[in-house]
Amino acid sequence: MLFDSFLVKNLKLDNRTVMAPMCMYESDENGLVNDFHVIHYATRAIGGVGLIIQEATAIDPDGRISVNDLGIWNDDHIDGLKMIVDTVHRYHCPIGIQINHAGRKARVEHKIAPSAIAFNDEKDLPVAMTEDMIERMVYQFREAAGRAHEAGYDLLELHAAHGYLLFQFLSPLSNKRDDQYKDGVIVLKKVIKAVRDVWPQDKALAIRVSAYEYVEGGITPEMIAKVLNEVKDLGIDLVDVSSGGNVIANIKAYPGYQLEFAKTIKKMTGLPVIGGGMIEDLRQAEQAIKDKSCDLVFYGRLLLRNPYYVINHAKDLNVEINYPKPYKRGQK
Ligand SMILES: Cc1cc2nc3c(=O)[nH]c(=O)nc-3n(C[C@H](O)[C@H](O)[C@H](O)COP(=O)(O)O)c2cc1C
């Protein structure tokens, strides 16, 4: 099952393992791609994952999580990003990109957010966005999507998880507005529509969500499923289910701890989902698919430790894979 192919829009995956988006903080202050990024992603492509989702890439320099984030806020970024895409493709792996604005979690002096509520420290107080600022952010998502298409990415993922700007609009803990944007879904709809204007209809559009905030009054899987049901017809093809990150919370993580959220969202929305979180082997991933918790399984830190995990462990599921020819003499 884990090694069955999977089709979403015009994107065909050879297996259902996904490299989760992970910020590497290895760019220069201009957000440009360098050798590290190309090598890092190409290595996981050789390692046999079914899909790579590139780390959160900033749509605005003031929306960066750190000054070393990758950027997609201007056309100068396209050539470097294309280098990642072309190299990963050469090793027969599709690649998506996660685009992001960090909002009140940005590492800049003048932060923006739906409401003037700090993430964790009063001196980090953000400015509540005006309608013009919201329109600008929507436009920046659209421009970033256009650049992602130009660079050749196979999938686009909107980062609406972990307490970054789109999620800040969705959560009642960070959105206390009294205008129409009190309903964060309105913002999300605008972003999806704008992005879909430039991101081709036959290309997959994913959204990463935090399905649970682990605190009273925060987002629950049922709430997120409702949001997704309101926006899915605008062109969402896949949901990448994560949790937490908008407020400080006590999260008891264990292997597969987010799979129940993925299952709820899959069931309530009918959309295909990527589930995961501390998945430590291929058997657990296979079981999650069998249980209908998710359609695809993401691996994060395990792939930082071992980029070749998938090719070296396919045998755990009695699967013969196409082992990379140059490495065959090392195959066990
Ligand atoms: C170094 C690092 C960077 C991360 N950066 C991102 C990111 O850019 N976007 C995102 O949605 N999640 C990010 N995450 C979360 C991962 O995508 C993943 O959800 C999390 O690590 C749990 O999966 P795992 O237990 O398999 O590592 C990051 C995690 C790590 C460890």
Ligand as a Chemical Component Dictionary entry (heavy atoms), coordinates in Angstrom:
data_LIG
# 
_chem_comp.id                   LIG 
_chem_comp.type                 NON-POLYMER 
_chem_comp.pdbx_formal_charge   0 
_chem_comp.three_letter_code    LIG 
# 
loop_
_chem_comp_atom.comp_id 
_chem_comp_atom.atom_id 
_chem_comp_atom.alt_atom_id 
_chem_comp_atom.type_symbol 
_chem_comp_atom.charge 
_chem_comp_atom.model_Cartn_x 
_chem_comp_atom.model_Cartn_y 
_chem_comp_atom.model_Cartn_z 
_chem_comp_atom.pdbx_ordinal 
LIG C1  C1  C 0 14.033 21.365 11.328 1  
LIG C2  C2  C 0 12.536 21.422 11.117 2  
LIG C3  C3  C 0 12.015 22.411 10.325 3  
LIG C4  C4  C 0 10.626 22.456 10.076 4  
LIG N1  N1  N 0 10.123 23.385 9.220  5  
LIG C5  C5  C 0 8.831  23.303 8.816  6  
LIG C6  C6  C 0 8.356  24.091 7.736  7  
LIG O1  O1  O 0 9.091  24.836 7.094  8  
LIG N2  N2  N 0 7.032  23.985 7.426  9  
LIG C7  C7  C 0 6.186  23.130 8.080  10 
LIG O2  O2  O 0 5.004  23.078 7.750  11 
LIG N3  N3  N 0 6.651  22.337 9.061  12 
LIG C8  C8  C 0 7.942  22.375 9.432  13 
LIG N4  N4  N 0 8.405  21.504 10.366 14 
LIG C9  C9  C 0 7.521  20.445 10.884 15 
LIG C10 C10 C 0 7.684  19.165 10.039 16 
LIG O3  O3  O 0 7.195  19.364 8.728  17 
LIG C11 C11 C 0 6.933  17.968 10.670 18 
LIG O4  O4  O 0 5.559  18.240 10.674 19 
LIG C12 C12 C 0 7.398  17.678 12.088 20 
LIG O5  O5  O 0 8.813  17.621 12.142 21 
LIG C13 C13 C 0 6.820  16.354 12.605 22 
LIG O6  O6  O 0 7.189  15.291 11.789 23 
LIG P1  P1  P 0 8.404  14.298 12.197 24 
LIG O7  O7  O 0 8.096  13.801 13.578 25 
LIG O8  O8  O 0 8.350  13.201 11.166 26 
LIG O9  O9  O 0 9.676  15.086 12.162 27 
LIG C14 C14 C 0 9.783  21.484 10.661 28 
LIG C15 C15 C 0 10.329 20.511 11.496 29 
LIG C16 C16 C 0 11.693 20.452 11.708 30 
LIG C17 C17 C 0 12.266 19.347 12.565 31 
# 
loop_
_chem_comp_bond.comp_id 
_chem_comp_bond.atom_id_1 
_chem_comp_bond.atom_id_2 
_chem_comp_bond.value_order 
_chem_comp_bond.pdbx_ordinal 
LIG C1  C2  SING 1  
LIG C2  C3  SING 2  
LIG C2  C16 DOUB 3  
LIG C3  C4  DOUB 4  
LIG C4  N1  SING 5  
LIG C4  C14 SING 6  
LIG N1  C5  DOUB 7  
LIG C5  C6  SING 8  
LIG C5  C8  SING 9  
LIG C6  O1  DOUB 10 
LIG C6  N2  SING 11 
LIG N2  C7  SING 12 
LIG C7  O2  DOUB 13 
LIG C7  N3  SING 14 
LIG N3  C8  DOUB 15 
LIG C8  N4  SING 16 
LIG N4  C9  SING 17 
LIG N4  C14 SING 18 
LIG C9  C10 SING 19 
LIG C10 O3  SING 20 
LIG C10 C11 SING 21 
LIG C11 O4  SING 22 
LIG C11 C12 SING 23 
LIG C12 O5  SING 24 
LIG C12 C13 SING 25 
LIG C13 O6  SING 26 
LIG O6  P1  SING 27 
LIG P1  O7  DOUB 28 
LIG P1  O8  SING 29 
LIG P1  O9  SING 30 
LIG C14 C15 DOUB 31 
LIG C15 C16 SING 32 
LIG C16 C17 SING 33 
# 
